[in-house]
């Protein structure tokens, strides 16, 4: 059917249906005439006093051998359809009986219900997701709390939370001061200016306590790109507290002449970026949370009379650093562990194989559960911020996780679900076609055992 149009298919079916109907009608007439002739012959035999005739003839289903019917090309079938049914379009519904249409609609409704049951949450799914979200929310309130700080925006000081303090302490144990000094000496970078004194272009807000926030090369994510670029070019990329992006050459640093040794130079630069981050992460000021430096672009907003950029900078200086980010991420991991473990156990209990039970987030139903769980935890965190009226109560990793599942879920609801439903129903149709084709092959082998099977 290569090159056929959707308009040709029903026309060819209608043509073949007409041809079959004509053949059946002609066959029935022949059968009726044969039956009448047989009756007359039996009456004659009886009048002559002869032995009655036997009607035990072989069934057509047991007749084999002979030549198979000729297989015509699609273009020939289309030409025949032009002659038999004309060139006007034919609707598939016109080819089916009322009972056939009802059977098709019943099958489609059943497949739709089966598809929905695969992707819609069940009661147990809701319970598991909400319980995981509530558990993570409780851990955020009682164990993360806020970072240890001396008082943000005139508010009271805090000793911090168990997870926040524990994460920072753990990082400092892994990287003690003796190691930090060695790393600083071994992995200097061009984007580490702590003040504006050595820079041609001043970066507003740059200071020893905040330069890692403003210098994007220090960002735990962006640093692997921007820091690498700055190091290769001998530059510094920073965002001032006024929201301006400042890119400039740094005195004493020259662009690297990579030449034929590009791979080696890039690998060395990556190592230097990572080594420098390691030297900063365990210091009292620490590194900023991932992407936190981008908050300096947000000069609007009104949080206690200050912009988002001002508040984000103050939060970093008061201890909202990468260590606190790690501690805040533990409730997020708790959500993932509880929901995904529950998913595996439920799937195994339903009889699925272990390979089919793996908790991959590409599974829409699991992704919806994770979104619900992170949504509940984010809602608890929103309540925590509202009650405490303290921006440091923000669980940044939790909101990032919620957004991470929200975006693909929106894509699924707007277009992905429709495509998946079509693919599911097409799969069911393909299964039915395989059954029909299998039956056709069986009949062909019985009737024409010496001829190759024609593929439908």
C-alpha positions as a Markdown table, in Angstrom:
| # | Residue | x | y | z |
|---|---|---|---|---|
| 1 | Unk | 0.0 | 0.0 | 0.0 |
| 2 | Unk | 3.0 | 2.3 | -0.5 |
| 3 | Unk | 1.9 | 5.6 | -2.0 |
| 4 | Unk | -1.8 | 5.1 | -1.1 |
| 5 | Unk | -3.8 | 7.9 | 0.4 |
| 6 | Unk | -6.3 | 7.6 | 3.3 |
| 7 | Unk | -9.0 | 8.3 | 0.7 |
| 8 | Unk | -8.1 | 5.2 | -1.4 |
| 9 | Unk | -8.2 | 2.7 | 1.4 |
| 10 | Unk | -11.9 | 2.7 | 2.2 |
| 11 | Unk | -12.7 | 2.9 | -1.6 |
| 12 | Unk | -10.6 | -0.2 | -2.2 |
| 13 | Unk | -12.4 | -2.0 | 0.7 |
| 14 | Unk | -15.8 | -1.0 | -0.7 |
| 15 | Unk | -14.8 | -2.3 | -4.1 |
| 16 | Unk | -13.6 | -5.6 | -2.7 |
| 17 | Unk | -16.7 | -5.8 | -0.6 |
| 18 | Unk | -18.9 | -5.3 | -3.7 |
| 19 | Unk | -16.9 | -7.9 | -5.6 |
| 20 | Unk | -17.2 | -10.4 | -2.8 |
| 21 | Unk | -20.9 | -9.8 | -2.5 |
| 22 | Unk | -21.4 | -10.3 | -6.2 |
| 23 | Unk | -19.3 | -13.5 | -6.0 |
| 24 | Unk | -21.3 | -14.8 | -3.0 |
| 25 | Unk | -24.6 | -14.0 | -4.8 |
| 26 | Unk | -23.4 | -15.8 | -7.9 |
| 27 | Unk | -22.2 | -18.7 | -5.8 |
| 28 | Unk | -25.5 | -18.9 | -4.1 |
| 29 | Unk | -27.4 | -18.9 | -7.4 |
| 30 | Unk | -25.1 | -21.7 | -8.6 |
| 31 | Unk | -25.6 | -23.6 | -5.4 |
| 32 | Unk | -29.4 | -23.2 | -5.7 |
| 33 | Unk | -29.4 | -24.5 | -9.3 |
| 34 | Unk | -27.2 | -27.4 | -8.3 |
| 35 | Unk | -29.5 | -28.3 | -5.3 |
| 36 | Unk | -32.5 | -28.2 | -7.7 |
| 37 | Unk | -30.7 | -30.5 | -10.2 |
| 38 | Unk | -29.7 | -32.9 | -7.4 |
| 39 | Unk | -33.3 | -33.1 | -6.3 |
| 40 | Unk | -34.5 | -33.9 | -9.8 |
| 41 | Unk | -31.8 | -36.5 | -10.2 |
| 42 | Unk | -32.8 | -38.2 | -7.0 |
| 43 | Unk | -36.4 | -38.3 | -8.1 |
| 44 | Unk | -35.4 | -39.9 | -11.4 |
| 45 | Unk | -33.2 | -42.5 | -9.7 |
| 46 | Unk | -36.1 | -43.4 | -7.4 |
| 47 | Unk | -38.5 | -43.8 | -10.4 |
| 48 | Unk | -36.0 | -46.1 | -12.2 |
| 49 | Unk | -35.5 | -48.1 | -9.0 |
| 50 | Unk | -31.7 | -47.5 | -8.9 |
| 51 | Unk | -29.4 | -47.1 | -5.8 |
| 52 | Unk | -29.7 | -43.7 | -4.2 |
| 53 | Unk | -26.8 | -41.2 | -4.8 |
| 54 | Unk | -24.3 | -40.4 | -2.1 |
| 55 | Unk | -23.9 | -36.8 | -0.9 |
| 56 | Unk | -20.7 | -37.5 | 1.2 |
| 57 | Unk | -18.4 | -35.1 | -0.7 |
| 58 | Unk | -15.2 | -33.8 | 0.8 |
| 59 | Unk | -15.5 | -30.5 | 2.7 |
| 60 | Unk | -13.8 | -27.5 | 1.0 |
| 61 | Unk | -11.9 | -27.0 | 4.2 |
| 62 | Unk | -10.1 | -30.3 | 3.6 |
| 63 | Unk | -9.3 | -29.6 | -0.1 |
| 64 | Unk | -5.6 | -28.7 | -0.6 |
| 65 | Unk | -3.3 | -28.2 | -3.5 |
| 66 | Unk | -3.8 | -26.3 | -6.7 |
| 67 | Unk | -2.6 | -22.9 | -7.6 |
| 68 | Unk | -3.1 | -19.9 | -5.3 |
| 69 | Unk | -5.2 | -16.9 | -6.5 |
| 70 | Unk | -3.2 | -14.2 | -8.3 |
| 71 | Unk | -2.1 | -11.3 | -6.1 |
| 72 | Unk | -2.8 | -7.9 | -7.6 |
| 73 | Unk | -0.9 | -4.7 | -7.0 |
| 74 | Unk | -2.3 | -1.8 | -5.0 |
| 75 | Unk | -2.5 | 0.4 | -8.1 |
| 76 | Unk | -4.7 | -2.3 | -9.8 |
| 77 | Unk | -7.0 | -2.4 | -6.8 |
| 78 | Unk | -7.3 | 1.4 | -6.8 |
| 79 | Unk | -8.1 | 1.3 | -10.6 |
| 80 | Unk | -10.8 | -1.3 | -10.0 |
| 81 | Unk | -12.2 | 0.8 | -7.1 |
| 82 | Unk | -12.5 | 3.7 | -9.6 |
| 83 | Unk | -14.7 | 1.5 | -11.8 |
| 84 | Unk | -16.8 | -0.2 | -9.1 |
| 85 | Unk | -17.5 | 2.6 | -6.6 |
| 86 | Unk | -16.4 | 5.8 | -8.4 |
| 87 | Unk | -13.8 | 8.4 | -7.3 |
| 88 | Unk | -15.9 | 9.9 | -4.5 |
| 89 | Unk | -14.6 | 9.3 | -0.9 |
| 90 | Unk | -16.1 | 6.5 | 1.1 |
| 91 | Unk | -16.4 | 6.6 | 4.9 |
| 92 | Unk | -15.4 | 3.5 | 6.8 |
| 93 | Unk | -18.6 | 3.7 | 8.8 |
| 94 | Unk | -20.5 | 3.1 | 5.6 |
| 95 | Unk | -18.8 | -0.2 | 5.2 |
| 96 | Unk | -19.8 | -1.6 | 8.5 |
| 97 | Unk | -23.0 | -2.9 | 9.9 |
| 98 | Unk | -24.7 | -1.4 | 12.9 |
| 99 | Unk | -23.5 | -4.3 | 15.0 |
| 100 | Unk | -20.0 | -4.0 | 13.7 |
| 101 | Unk | -19.9 | -0.3 | 14.5 |
| 102 | Unk | -21.1 | -1.0 | 18.1 |
| 103 | Unk | -18.4 | -3.7 | 18.5 |
| 104 | Unk | -15.7 | -1.3 | 17.3 |
| 105 | Unk | -16.9 | 1.4 | 19.7 |
| 106 | Unk | -17.0 | -1.1 | 22.5 |
| 107 | Unk | -13.4 | -2.2 | 21.8 |
| 108 | Unk | -12.2 | 1.4 | 21.7 |
| 109 | Unk | -14.0 | 2.2 | 24.9 |
| 110 | Unk | -12.4 | -0.8 | 26.6 |
| 111 | Unk | -8.9 | 0.2 | 25.3 |
| 112 | Unk | -9.4 | 3.8 | 26.5 |
| 113 | Unk | -10.4 | 2.5 | 30.0 |
| 114 | Unk | -7.3 | 0.2 | 30.0 |
| 115 | Unk | -5.0 | 3.1 | 29.0 |
| 116 | Unk | -6.5 | 5.3 | 31.8 |
| 117 | Unk | -6.1 | 2.6 | 34.4 |
| 118 | Unk | -2.3 | 2.4 | 33.5 |
| 119 | Unk | -1.7 | 6.1 | 34.1 |
| 120 | Unk | -4.2 | 7.4 | 36.6 |
| 121 | Unk | -3.3 | 7.3 | 40.3 |
| 122 | Unk | -5.1 | 4.8 | 42.6 |
| 123 | Unk | -6.0 | 5.4 | 46.2 |
| 124 | Unk | -2.9 | 3.7 | 47.4 |
| 125 | Unk | -0.8 | 6.0 | 45.2 |
| 126 | Unk | -2.4 | 9.1 | 46.7 |
| 127 | Unk | -1.8 | 7.8 | 50.2 |
| 128 | Unk | 1.8 | 6.9 | 49.5 |
| 129 | Unk | 2.6 | 10.2 | 47.8 |
| 130 | Unk | 0.9 | 12.4 | 50.4 |
| 131 | Unk | 2.5 | 10.5 | 53.3 |
| 132 | Unk | 6.0 | 10.9 | 51.7 |
| 133 | Unk | 5.4 | 14.6 | 51.2 |
| 134 | Unk | 4.2 | 15.1 | 54.7 |
| 135 | Unk | 7.1 | 13.2 | 56.1 |
| 136 | Unk | 9.6 | 15.3 | 54.1 |
| 137 | Unk | 7.7 | 18.5 | 55.2 |
| 138 | Unk | 8.1 | 17.4 | 58.9 |
| 139 | Unk | 11.8 | 16.8 | 58.4 |
| 140 | Unk | 12.2 | 20.2 | 56.8 |
| 141 | Unk | 10.4 | 21.9 | 59.8 |
| 142 | Unk | 12.1 | 20.1 | 62.6 |
| 143 | Unk | 15.4 | 18.9 | 61.3 |
| 144 | Unk | 16.5 | 21.4 | 58.6 |
| 145 | Unk | 15.0 | 24.5 | 60.2 |
| 146 | Unk | 17.1 | 27.4 | 59.0 |
| 147 | Unk | 20.9 | 27.9 | 58.7 |
| 148 | Unk | 22.8 | 29.1 | 61.7 |
| 149 | Unk | 22.9 | 32.9 | 61.5 |
| 150 | Unk | 23.3 | 36.0 | 63.5 |
| 151 | Unk | 20.0 | 37.6 | 62.4 |
| 152 | Unk | 18.6 | 38.3 | 59.0 |
| 153 | Unk | 17.1 | 41.7 | 58.1 |
| 154 | Unk | 16.8 | 42.6 | 61.8 |
| 155 | Unk | 15.3 | 39.3 | 62.8 |
| 156 | Unk | 16.4 | 37.1 | 65.7 |
| 157 | Unk | 19.5 | 34.9 | 65.5 |
| 158 | Unk | 19.3 | 31.1 | 65.1 |
| 159 | Unk | 21.4 | 28.1 | 66.0 |
| 160 | Unk | 20.4 | 26.4 | 62.9 |
| 161 | Unk | 18.9 | 22.9 | 62.3 |
| 162 | Unk | 20.3 | 19.5 | 62.8 |
| 163 | Unk | 20.5 | 18.6 | 59.1 |
| 164 | Unk | 21.8 | 22.0 | 58.1 |
| 165 | Unk | 24.5 | 22.1 | 60.7 |
| 166 | Unk | 25.3 | 18.5 | 60.2 |
| 167 | Unk | 25.9 | 18.9 | 56.5 |
| 168 | Unk | 28.2 | 21.9 | 57.0 |
| 169 | Unk | 30.1 | 20.1 | 59.7 |
| 170 | Unk | 30.5 | 17.0 | 57.6 |
| 171 | Unk | 31.9 | 19.0 | 54.7 |
| 172 | Unk | 34.4 | 20.7 | 57.0 |
| 173 | Unk | 35.5 | 17.3 | 58.4 |
| 174 | Unk | 36.0 | 16.0 | 54.8 |
| 175 | Unk | 38.0 | 19.2 | 53.9 |
| 176 | Unk | 39.8 | 20.5 | 57.0 |
| 177 | Unk | 41.6 | 23.8 | 57.1 |
| 178 | Unk | 45.0 | 22.3 | 56.3 |
| 179 | Unk | 43.6 | 20.8 | 53.1 |
| 180 | Unk | 41.8 | 24.1 | 52.2 |
| 181 | Unk | 45.1 | 26.0 | 52.3 |
| 182 | Unk | 46.8 | 23.4 | 50.1 |
| 183 | Unk | 43.9 | 23.5 | 47.6 |
| 184 | Unk | 43.9 | 27.3 | 47.4 |
| 185 | Unk | 47.7 | 27.3 | 46.6 |
| 186 | Unk | 47.4 | 24.5 | 44.1 |
| 187 | Unk | 44.2 | 25.7 | 42.2 |
| 188 | Unk | 44.2 | 29.4 | 41.8 |
| 189 | Unk | 41.7 | 30.8 | 39.2 |
| 190 | Unk | 41.2 | 34.1 | 37.4 |
| 191 | Unk | 37.7 | 34.7 | 38.7 |
| 192 | Unk | 38.6 | 34.8 | 42.4 |
| 193 | Unk | 38.9 | 38.5 | 43.0 |
| 194 | Unk | 37.6 | 39.3 | 46.5 |
| 195 | Unk | 37.5 | 43.1 | 46.0 |
| 196 | Unk | 37.4 | 45.6 | 43.2 |
| 197 | Unk | 40.9 | 46.9 | 43.9 |
| 198 | Unk | 42.6 | 44.7 | 41.2 |
| 199 | Unk | 39.8 | 45.0 | 38.6 |
| 200 | Unk | 39.4 | 47.5 | 35.8 |
| 201 | Unk | 35.6 | 47.4 | 36.0 |
| 202 | Unk | 34.1 | 47.5 | 39.5 |
| 203 | Unk | 31.5 | 44.9 | 40.4 |
| 204 | Unk | 29.0 | 46.5 | 42.8 |
| 205 | Unk | 28.7 | 44.5 | 46.1 |
| 206 | Unk | 32.0 | 42.5 | 45.6 |
| 207 | Unk | 33.6 | 41.8 | 49.0 |
| 208 | Unk | 35.4 | 39.0 | 50.7 |
| 209 | Unk | 32.1 | 37.7 | 52.2 |
| 210 | Unk | 30.1 | 37.9 | 48.9 |
| 211 | Unk | 32.5 | 37.5 | 46.0 |
| 212 | Unk | 31.6 | 33.8 | 45.5 |
| 213 | Unk | 28.0 | 34.8 | 45.1 |
| 214 | Unk | 28.7 | 37.5 | 42.5 |
| 215 | Unk | 31.4 | 35.5 | 40.6 |
| 216 | Unk | 29.5 | 32.9 | 38.5 |
| 217 | Unk | 32.6 | 30.8 | 38.2 |
| 218 | Unk | 32.0 | 29.8 | 41.8 |
| 219 | Unk | 28.5 | 28.5 | 41.2 |
| 220 | Unk | 28.3 | 24.7 | 41.8 |
| 221 | Unk | 26.6 | 24.2 | 38.4 |
| 222 | Unk | 27.4 | 27.2 | 36.3 |
| 223 | Unk | 31.0 | 27.2 | 37.4 |
| 224 | Unk | 31.7 | 24.1 | 35.3 |
| 225 | Unk | 30.9 | 26.2 | 32.2 |
| 226 | Unk | 31.5 | 29.8 | 33.1 |
| 227 | Unk | 34.4 | 29.1 | 35.4 |
| 228 | Unk | 36.0 | 26.9 | 32.7 |
| 229 | Unk | 35.5 | 29.7 | 30.1 |
| 230 | Unk | 36.9 | 32.4 | 32.5 |
| 231 | Unk | 39.9 | 30.3 | 33.3 |
| 232 | Unk | 40.7 | 29.5 | 29.6 |
| 233 | Unk | 40.4 | 33.2 | 28.6 |
| 234 | Unk | 41.9 | 34.8 | 31.8 |
| 235 | Unk | 38.7 | 36.6 | 32.6 |
| 236 | Unk | 36.1 | 37.0 | 35.3 |
| 237 | Unk | 32.3 | 36.9 | 34.8 |
| 238 | Unk | 30.3 | 38.4 | 37.6 |
| 239 | Unk | 26.8 | 39.9 | 38.4 |
| 240 | Unk | 26.8 | 43.0 | 40.6 |
| 241 | Unk | 24.3 | 43.6 | 43.2 |
| 242 | Unk | 22.8 | 46.2 | 40.8 |
| 243 | Unk | 22.0 | 43.3 | 38.4 |
| 244 | Unk | 24.6 | 44.2 | 35.8 |
| 245 | Unk | 26.6 | 41.5 | 34.1 |
| 246 | Unk | 30.4 | 42.3 | 34.1 |
| 247 | Unk | 32.9 | 40.4 | 32.0 |
| 248 | Unk | 36.5 | 41.5 | 32.1 |
| 249 | Unk | 40.1 | 40.5 | 31.7 |
| 250 | Unk | 42.0 | 40.0 | 34.9 |
| 251 | Unk | 45.4 | 41.4 | 35.4 |
| 252 | Unk | 48.1 | 38.7 | 35.6 |
| 253 | Unk | 46.0 | 36.1 | 33.7 |
| 254 | Unk | 46.5 | 35.5 | 30.0 |
| 255 | Unk | 44.3 | 33.3 | 27.6 |
| 256 | Unk | 45.6 | 29.8 | 27.4 |
| 257 | Unk | 47.4 | 28.8 | 24.2 |
| 258 | Unk | 45.7 | 25.4 | 23.7 |
| 259 | Unk | 47.0 | 24.7 | 20.2 |
| 260 | Unk | 47.0 | 21.0 | 19.5 |
| 261 | Unk | 46.6 | 20.2 | 23.1 |
| 262 | Unk | 43.0 | 21.3 | 23.5 |
| 263 | Unk | 41.8 | 18.2 | 25.3 |
| 264 | Unk | 44.7 | 18.3 | 27.8 |
| 265 | Unk | 44.1 | 22.0 | 28.5 |
| 266 | Unk | 40.4 | 21.6 | 29.0 |
| 267 | Unk | 40.9 | 18.6 | 31.3 |
| 268 | Unk | 43.4 | 20.6 | 33.3 |
| 269 | Unk | 41.0 | 23.6 | 33.5 |
| 270 | Unk | 38.2 | 21.3 | 34.7 |
| 271 | Unk | 40.5 | 20.0 | 37.4 |
| 272 | Unk | 41.4 | 23.5 | 38.5 |
| 273 | Unk | 37.8 | 24.6 | 38.6 |
| 274 | Unk | 36.8 | 21.5 | 40.7 |
| 275 | Unk | 39.9 | 21.9 | 43.0 |
| 276 | Unk | 39.1 | 25.6 | 43.6 |
| 277 | Unk | 35.5 | 24.8 | 44.4 |
| 278 | Unk | 36.7 | 22.2 | 46.9 |
| 279 | Unk | 38.9 | 24.9 | 48.5 |
| 280 | Unk | 35.9 | 27.2 | 49.0 |
| 281 | Unk | 33.1 | 24.9 | 49.9 |
| 282 | Unk | 34.3 | 24.3 | 53.5 |
| 283 | Unk | 35.2 | 27.9 | 54.3 |
| 284 | Unk | 33.0 | 29.9 | 56.7 |
| 285 | Unk | 31.4 | 31.8 | 53.8 |
| 286 | Unk | 31.2 | 28.6 | 51.7 |
| 287 | Unk | 29.9 | 28.4 | 48.1 |
| 288 | Unk | 26.5 | 29.7 | 47.2 |
| 289 | Unk | 23.7 | 27.2 | 46.4 |
| 290 | Unk | 23.5 | 26.2 | 42.7 |
| 291 | Unk | 22.2 | 29.0 | 40.4 |
| 292 | Unk | 21.9 | 31.3 | 43.4 |
| 293 | Unk | 24.1 | 33.9 | 41.8 |
| 294 | Unk | 21.4 | 34.4 | 39.2 |
| 295 | Unk | 19.2 | 36.0 | 41.8 |
| 296 | Unk | 21.2 | 39.2 | 41.5 |
| 297 | Unk | 19.5 | 39.8 | 38.2 |
| 298 | Unk | 16.1 | 40.1 | 40.0 |
| 299 | Unk | 16.1 | 43.7 | 41.1 |
| 300 | Unk | 12.3 | 43.9 | 41.6 |
| 301 | Unk | 10.2 | 42.4 | 44.4 |
| 302 | Unk | 9.3 | 43.6 | 47.9 |
| 303 | Unk | 10.5 | 41.4 | 50.7 |
| 304 | Unk | 10.6 | 43.4 | 53.9 |
| 305 | Unk | 11.1 | 46.5 | 51.7 |
| 306 | Unk | 14.0 | 45.0 | 49.7 |
| 307 | Unk | 14.4 | 43.4 | 46.3 |
| 308 | Unk | 14.9 | 39.7 | 45.6 |
| 309 | Unk | 18.5 | 40.3 | 44.8 |
| 310 | Unk | 19.1 | 42.1 | 48.1 |
| 311 | Unk | 17.4 | 39.5 | 50.2 |
| 312 | Unk | 19.2 | 36.6 | 48.3 |
| 313 | Unk | 22.5 | 38.3 | 48.9 |
| 314 | Unk | 21.7 | 38.8 | 52.6 |
| 315 | Unk | 20.6 | 35.2 | 52.9 |
| 316 | Unk | 23.9 | 33.9 | 51.5 |
| 317 | Unk | 25.9 | 36.1 | 53.9 |
| 318 | Unk | 23.9 | 34.8 | 56.8 |
| 319 | Unk | 24.7 | 31.2 | 56.1 |
| 320 | Unk | 22.4 | 30.1 | 53.2 |
| 321 | Unk | 25.3 | 28.4 | 51.4 |
| 322 | Unk | 26.0 | 25.1 | 49.7 |
| 323 | Unk | 26.3 | 23.2 | 53.0 |
| 324 | Unk | 22.8 | 24.3 | 54.0 |
| 325 | Unk | 21.6 | 23.4 | 50.4 |
| 326 | Unk | 22.9 | 19.8 | 51.0 |
| 327 | Unk | 21.2 | 19.6 | 54.4 |
| 328 | Unk | 17.9 | 20.9 | 52.9 |
| 329 | Unk | 18.1 | 18.3 | 50.1 |
| 330 | Unk | 17.9 | 15.4 | 52.6 |
| 331 | Unk | 14.0 | 15.7 | 52.8 |
| 332 | Unk | 14.0 | 15.7 | 49.0 |
| 333 | Unk | 15.9 | 12.5 | 48.9 |
| 334 | Unk | 13.5 | 11.1 | 51.5 |
| 335 | Unk | 10.5 | 11.8 | 49.2 |
| 336 | Unk | 12.3 | 10.0 | 46.3 |
| 337 | Unk | 13.3 | 7.0 | 48.5 |
| 338 | Unk | 9.8 | 6.5 | 50.0 |
| 339 | Unk | 7.8 | 6.9 | 46.7 |
| 340 | Unk | 10.2 | 4.9 | 44.5 |
| 341 | Unk | 10.5 | 2.1 | 47.0 |
| 342 | Unk | 6.7 | 2.0 | 47.4 |
| 343 | Unk | 6.4 | 1.9 | 43.7 |
| 344 | Unk | 8.7 | -1.1 | 43.3 |
| 345 | Unk | 6.9 | -3.0 | 46.1 |
| 346 | Unk | 3.4 | -2.3 | 44.6 |
| 347 | Unk | 4.5 | -3.3 | 41.1 |
| 348 | Unk | 6.1 | -6.6 | 42.4 |
| 349 | Unk | 2.9 | -7.3 | 44.4 |
| 350 | Unk | 0.8 | -6.8 | 41.3 |
| 351 | Unk | 2.8 | -9.5 | 39.5 |
| 352 | Unk | 5.1 | -7.4 | 37.4 |
| 353 | Unk | 8.7 | -8.6 | 36.7 |
| 354 | Unk | 11.6 | -6.8 | 38.5 |
| 355 | Unk | 12.7 | -5.2 | 35.3 |
| 356 | Unk | 9.2 | -3.8 | 34.7 |
| 357 | Unk | 9.1 | -2.5 | 38.3 |
| 358 | Unk | 12.1 | -0.3 | 38.2 |
| 359 | Unk | 11.1 | 3.2 | 39.3 |
| 360 | Unk | 12.0 | 5.3 | 36.3 |
| 361 | Unk | 10.6 | 8.8 | 36.3 |
| 362 | Unk | 9.7 | 8.5 | 32.6 |
| 363 | Unk | 6.7 | 6.4 | 33.8 |
| 364 | Unk | 3.9 | 9.0 | 33.8 |
| 365 | Unk | 2.1 | 7.5 | 36.8 |
| 366 | Unk | 5.2 | 7.4 | 38.9 |
| 367 | Unk | 6.1 | 10.9 | 37.8 |
| 368 | Unk | 2.7 | 12.1 | 38.9 |
| 369 | Unk | 3.2 | 10.5 | 42.3 |
| 370 | Unk | 6.5 | 12.2 | 42.7 |
| 371 | Unk | 5.1 | 15.6 | 41.7 |
| 372 | Unk | 2.3 | 15.2 | 44.2 |
| 373 | Unk | 4.7 | 14.2 | 47.0 |
| 374 | Unk | 7.1 | 17.1 | 46.3 |
| 375 | Unk | 4.1 | 19.4 | 45.9 |
| 376 | Unk | 2.9 | 18.4 | 49.4 |
| 377 | Unk | 6.4 | 19.0 | 50.8 |
| 378 | Unk | 6.7 | 22.3 | 49.0 |
| 379 | Unk | 3.3 | 23.3 | 50.4 |
| 380 | Unk | 4.5 | 22.5 | 54.0 |
| 381 | Unk | 7.6 | 24.6 | 53.3 |
| 382 | Unk | 5.5 | 27.5 | 52.1 |
| 383 | Unk | 3.5 | 27.3 | 55.3 |
| 384 | Unk | 6.8 | 27.3 | 57.2 |
| 385 | Unk | 8.0 | 30.5 | 55.5 |
| 386 | Unk | 4.6 | 32.2 | 56.1 |
| 387 | Unk | 4.6 | 31.4 | 59.8 |
| 388 | Unk | 8.2 | 32.3 | 60.5 |
| 389 | Unk | 8.2 | 35.2 | 58.1 |
| 390 | Unk | 11.9 | 34.3 | 57.5 |
| 391 | Unk | 13.3 | 33.9 | 54.0 |
| 392 | Unk | 15.9 | 31.6 | 55.4 |
| 393 | Unk | 13.2 | 29.1 | 55.9 |
| 394 | Unk | 13.0 | 28.5 | 52.1 |
| 395 | Unk | 13.8 | 24.9 | 51.2 |
| 396 | Unk | 15.4 | 25.7 | 47.8 |
| 397 | Unk | 16.1 | 22.0 | 46.8 |
| 398 | Unk | 12.5 | 21.1 | 47.5 |
| 399 | Unk | 11.2 | 23.8 | 45.2 |
| 400 | Unk | 13.7 | 22.8 | 42.5 |
| 401 | Unk | 12.5 | 19.2 | 42.8 |
| 402 | Unk | 8.9 | 20.3 | 42.5 |
| 403 | Unk | 9.6 | 22.3 | 39.3 |
| 404 | Unk | 11.7 | 19.4 | 38.0 |
| 405 | Unk | 8.6 | 17.2 | 37.9 |
| 406 | Unk | 6.1 | 19.9 | 37.2 |
| 407 | Unk | 7.5 | 20.8 | 33.8 |
| 408 | Unk | 7.5 | 17.3 | 32.2 |
| 409 | Unk | 4.0 | 16.7 | 33.8 |
| 410 | Unk | 2.6 | 19.8 | 32.0 |
| 411 | Unk | 4.1 | 18.5 | 28.8 |
| 412 | Unk | 2.5 | 15.1 | 29.4 |
| 413 | Unk | -0.9 | 16.6 | 30.1 |
| 414 | Unk | -0.8 | 19.0 | 27.1 |
| 415 | Unk | 0.6 | 16.7 | 24.4 |
| 416 | Unk | 2.4 | 13.6 | 25.7 |
| 417 | Unk | -0.8 | 11.8 | 27.0 |
| 418 | Unk | -2.5 | 12.2 | 23.6 |
| 419 | Unk | 0.4 | 10.7 | 21.8 |
| 420 | Unk | 0.7 | 7.9 | 24.3 |
| 421 | Unk | -3.0 | 7.1 | 24.0 |
| 422 | Unk | -2.7 | 6.9 | 20.2 |
| 423 | Unk | 0.3 | 4.7 | 20.4 |
| 424 | Unk | -1.5 | 2.4 | 22.9 |
| 425 | Unk | -4.6 | 2.0 | 20.7 |
| 426 | Unk | -2.4 | 1.5 | 17.6 |
| 427 | Unk | -0.6 | -1.3 | 19.5 |
| 428 | Unk | -4.0 | -3.0 | 20.2 |
| 429 | Unk | -4.9 | -2.7 | 16.6 |
| 430 | Unk | -1.6 | -4.2 | 15.6 |
| 431 | Unk | -2.3 | -7.1 | 17.9 |
| 432 | Unk | -5.7 | -7.7 | 16.3 |
| 433 | Unk | -4.1 | -7.5 | 12.8 |
| 434 | Unk | -1.5 | -10.1 | 13.9 |
| 435 | Unk | -4.3 | -12.4 | 14.9 |
| 436 | Unk | -6.0 | -11.9 | 11.5 |
| 437 | Unk | -2.7 | -12.4 | 9.6 |
| 438 | Unk | -2.0 | -15.6 | 11.7 |
| 439 | Unk | -5.4 | -17.0 | 10.7 |
| 440 | Unk | -4.8 | -16.1 | 7.1 |
| 441 | Unk | -1.4 | -17.9 | 7.1 |
| 442 | Unk | -3.0 | -21.0 | 8.6 |
| 443 | Unk | -5.7 | -21.2 | 5.9 |
| 444 | Unk | -3.1 | -20.5 | 3.2 |
| 445 | Unk | -0.9 | -23.4 | 4.4 |
| 446 | Unk | -3.9 | -25.8 | 4.4 |
| 447 | Unk | -5.0 | -24.8 | 0.9 |
| 448 | Unk | -1.7 | -24.1 | -0.8 |
| 449 | Unk | 1.0 | -26.0 | 1.0 |
| 450 | Unk | 3.5 | -25.8 | -1.9 |
| 451 | Unk | 3.2 | -22.0 | -2.5 |
| 452 | Unk | 4.9 | -19.2 | -0.5 |
| 453 | Unk | 2.7 | -17.4 | 1.9 |
| 454 | Unk | 1.5 | -13.9 | 0.9 |
| 455 | Unk | 2.1 | -11.3 | 3.6 |
| 456 | Unk | -1.0 | -9.1 | 4.2 |
